[in-house]
């Protein structure tokens, strides 16, 4: 599963973050990465389209948050350009999949 691979990637690259970031960016990007898959799973397990949509949107928001934190880590030289590109590619694939599911659900949900 692409989301699982993404979370494993996030955990791998954050092992090299500075120790002073353990409660800052390191913790935040790990929580955001986990939130992508955990909210997707919870949404998938729900039966009502409106509830599914809510969880998928939270998952998508967490993905965007983790993407920014990858960019920030690259700018701070905590990760390599290669790792950044790898993470960005994975995030873009997940984002496209989530966006497709969100768009399909929006057609069935009255807001």
Secondary structure, 3 states (H helix, E strand, C coil): CHHHHHHHHHHHHHCCCCHHHCCCHHHHHHHHHHHHHHHHHHHHHCCCHHHHHHHHHHHHHHHHHHHHHHHHHHHCCCCCHHHHHHHHHHHHHHHHHHHHHHHHHHHHCCC
